[in-house]
Amino acid sequence: MAEYVEYKREIKGEYDLEQINLEISTEEARGTEFLRSIISSYKERITNIADFKRLPPGELLKEITLVKQGGAKPPNTAHVWSGVMIVSNKAEAIEAYRAT
């Protein structure tokens, strides 16, 4: 069985949650899976560094949606990650849900 590589990608902290969701969805459309994100220093600024994993050729995942913690859970989804991200230049508790 092949090993699929994890890699990191910046998601800018100036982005609002809608733009962050778009960035993650765009990356996943390239055949990857969002795993997690941490807040880190990168290029002399505080930003989000997200971990993705490359998927086997032809495999695509169902849609992922990030919401602020305590916000409404999107219908027909499963919780896949919780953490803190910089959203609109502020630290926010975030939850990620994937369509089932």
LINJOKA-V954385 format. One line per field, one symbol per residue. psi: psi as a letter, one per 40 degrees, with the letter a starting at -180 (. if undefined). A space follows every 50 residues. Layout:
BEGIN
psi->???
END
This chain:
BEGIN
psi->hihhhiiihhhheeiiddddddddddddeefihhdiiihihhffihahhi hihhiihehiiiiihhiiheihhiifiiheiiahihhfeihihiihihi.
END
